[in-house]
Amino acid sequence: MKVLVTGVAGQLGHDVMNELNGRGIEGIGTDLAPAYSGIADGSPVTSMPYVSLDITDREAVFRTIRDLRPDAVIHCAAWTAVDAAEEEENREKVRRINEDGTRNIAEAVREADAKMLYISTDYVFDGQGEEPWDPDCKAYAPLNVYGQSKLGGELAVAETLEKYFIVRIAWVFGLNGKNFIGTMLRLGETHEELRVVCDQIGTPTYTYDLSRLLADMIVTDRYGYYHATNEGGYISWYDFACEIFRQAGMNTRVIPVTTAEYGASKAARPFNSRLNKEKLAANGFAPLPVWQDALSRYLEERKRI
């Protein structure tokens, strides 16, 4: 099997490529840079086949997929800077990448008669209430530009293809990029106390664990919408920060504040990022490990880079 992976310079794409390699699946990575530009950690992705590709260039997308003839595409590439997406000068670019770029890939995948796995987000919902969002829920109401653009990508995939997976994730962390854990550890070195919001609820997702699930999925035909985060229950960002410092052996004091009290974000954030993941097991996919264990493994991996 041959799998084209977009966004391999990011957290998830990096780990997906390594996971495919470990299973003996032929993986080809793409991103904007002329050559692979992720962390030089010595993992297989750094030397695996790579093609520079701008997903907003429709002709280039079709040419690349025609030339490579993949059996599947795992589409990890996206604009993910949520606050920056709100800036007027960025809004059109965000839409071109997350919506138009995804449609380009979906249409090229259809021509190739391949399958596609699209990574989406809980931000397609309005984040209200306390009930976990069901993967087949269509009550879309994104609160910000990023969420709107990712919903546009979802619709592009669903309207174009029959053989597709749409996997929504939340609170992502991985070795190859910036994330909440890294930010907390960095700030904890220079601050005795930090204010962290306590009224946004969800569950973290470790890209190493998620990549294993995606590799499991892509070899099947169990298509549809899924939600995937680590197990271990629903928590707040405050809870997450407390556990980060506890496991890291740091004495930084964490002060819980409401989103209104924190007040620093340009983009509106969902209060309810709880995702119902029961569909994974119902379709024969193994749940991800608990987030506390994922955090422990991530912190250990950070030490070797």
N, C-alpha and C positions, 0 to 999 in steps of 0.2 A: 504494500500500500504506500502511496505517495501523498504527503500532506503538506500543503502550503500554509505557513503561519505568518500572519501579518503582525507588525508591532513587536518584533523580537528584541528591540532595544529597550523595551519596557519591562516591568516587573513580571507580568504573566507570560508574555511571549517568550521571554528568556527561559522560564521554567518549563513551558510546554515543549520547546525544542529539545531540552535536555531529557525530558520524560520520553518523548518519542524515540530519541536515540537509544535510551536505555531498554526500550522494548523491541529494538530492531526495526522500527518503522522509519521509512525514508522521510526526513523532514527537510524542507527548504524554507529559509527565513527571508522575510522582507522587512524593510523599513526605509525611511527617507535617506539616510546617510549613504554615501558611496560604498562604505564597507561597514561591517558590524561595529556598532559603537556602544554596546553595553559594557558592563563591568568585565574586566579581564581577570576572571577568577579561575581560569584554567579548565572550566567545564566544557563539555563537548560543543555547546552552541557556538563557542568562539571560533571553531574551525569547521563548522558544518556549512553546507552550501548556502549562499546568501545572494539575494538579488535586490538591488536598490529599486524602490517603487514608490511613486506618489499615488496614493489611492484616489486622489481627486482628478487624476489624469485618466479619463475614460479609455482612451486609445491605448495607453500604456498598460492599464489593467487587463484589457482584453488580449493584448499582444502577449503579455507575460503568462497569462493562464493558458492561452492557446499553445505557447511554446513549451511550457512545463507539463501540461496535461495532468494536473493533480487529480487524485480520486476524491479529495476533500480539502476544504479551506477552513482553518480555525482563525477567525477574524478577531484579533486582540487589539489592533491599532485603533486609537481614538484620541480625541482631545479630552483630557481628563482634569484640566485645571479649572475647577468649578467656579471659583471667584473671578478669575480672569475672563471666563466666558461671558460674564455680565458686562464687560467693558464694550462700549459701542463699536470700537474699532475691531474687536475680535468676533463679534456675533456672527457675521457672515462666514468667516473662516471656520468657526466651530460647526456651523451647519453644513458647509461643504465637506468637511472631514467626516463628521459623525453620521450624516444623513446621505449626502450625495456620494461620498466615497464608498459607503456601505452598499448603496444601490448599484454602483459600478461593479463591485465585486459580486453581488448577488446575480446580476444579469450575465456576467461572464461565467459564473459557476453554472447557471442554467444552460448556457450554450455548451459548456463542457460536459453536461450531464453528470456533474459531481454533487457532493453534499456539502453543506455549509454549517458551521457552528459559530454563532454570533454572541459575543459577550455584551450583556446589557447590565442594567442597574436598578436598584430599588427606587431611584429618583424618577422613574416613569410614573410613580404614584404620588398622591398628595401628602403622604406621611401623616395622616390624621388617624385618630382612634388608637386602639391597643391590640386589635386582632391582627395576627400575622397575615401578610398578603399571600393569597393563593397564586401559584404560577399561571393559572388560566384565567385569572381575574382581568377583565378588560376595562376596569374603572380608572382609566388613565387620566391624570391631572397633574403633570409635572409642575413644580414650583419655580423652576429656574431654566435658563437657557440651555445648560448642560443636559438636564433631564428632557427637555423638549427635543433636543437634537438626537439623544439616544433613543427616544421613542420613535422619532422619524426613521432611525436605522432599523429598529424592530419592524416597523410597518413595511419598509422597503424589502426586507427579507421575507416576511410572511406573504406579501403580495406577489412576490416574484417566483418563489420556490415552493416545491412540495417536500423536498428532502432537506429539512433544516432543523437545527436545534437553536433555541434562544435561551441562554443561561444568564439569569440575573444574579448578580453578586453584590456584596456590600463591604465597606470598611476593609479595603484590600491592603495587604502588606506583603512585601517580598524583598529579596536581597538586592535586586537590580533596579533601584530607584528610590525616590523619596516617599515616606509614609509617616503615619501618626507616631509609630513607635520610635522611629529615628528622630523625629522632631522632639518628642518627650525626652529622650535620652540626651539630646544635645542641649535643650533648655535646662534640664535637670543638673547639668554640670555647672551652670552659671547662676541658677536661681534657687533660693532656699524653699520657695513655695510657688505653685502654679495654680491658676484658675482654670478649671476644665468643666465643660457643660455636663449637667447631670440629667437633663430632660429629653435628650435624644437617645433612643433605645434601638439596639440592633445586635449584631454578632459579627466579629471579625472574620476575615477570609485570608488564609495563608496561601499564596500563589503556588507554593510547592505542593500542597495537598490538593488544591483545585486542579492543577495540571494533571494529576493522576486520574481524577474523575473525568476530565475532558478527553484524555487518551482512551479511557474506558468507553466513553460515549461514541467517539468518532468512528469506531469500528463496528457500530451497531446501526440498526435502522429504527431505533426507538425514538423517533422524532417528536418534536413538540417543545413546549415551554417548560423550563425548570428553574428552580431556585437552589442556589448552592452557597452556603457559608460553612464555617466550621461548626461543630456541635458544641455543647456546653452551656446552653441557655442564653437568654437575652440579657444584655447588660447596657449600661450607659458608657459614654466616653470617659466619664469620671471613674467608673469601676475599672475600665480598661487601663487607664493611667495608673491607678493605684496598684494593679497587678504587675504592670510593667516595672515600676520602681521596686516593688517587692522582689520580683524575680531577679532584677538587675542588682540588688543589694544596695540601692541608693536611698538616702534619707530625705529626699525631696518631699515636702508636704504638699498634698493636693487638696485644693479647696473647691467644693462643688458649687457651681453657679448655674442659674437658668440661662437659656439661650438669650433671653432679653437682657439679663444682667451682663452677659459676656459681650454681646453687641458688636463684634468686630467684622463679621462676614458680609461681603457684598451680596452673595447669593443666599436666598432663603434655603434653609436645610429642613429635611423632613424630621418630625419628632418620632414617627413610628417607622423604623426600618426593619421591623420584624418580618422575616421571610419564612413562609411555610415550606419545608423541604421534604414533606412526606412522599411526594411524587417520585423522588429519587429511589427510595427503597421499593416503592410499588412497581417500579419499572426495572428492578434488578440491579440498581447501582448502589455501591457501598457509600454510606454517609462519610463525611470528612471527620477526622479526629476532633476531639474537644479543643477549643481555642486556647485553653491554658497550656496544654501540651504543645500546641503549635507555636505559641509564644516562646516557650522554653527552647524548642528546637531552633527557632529563628534566632534567638539571642546567642545560642551556641555557634550557629553558622556565621553570624556577624563577626565573631572573634577571629575567624580564620581568613577573612578578607583583608 
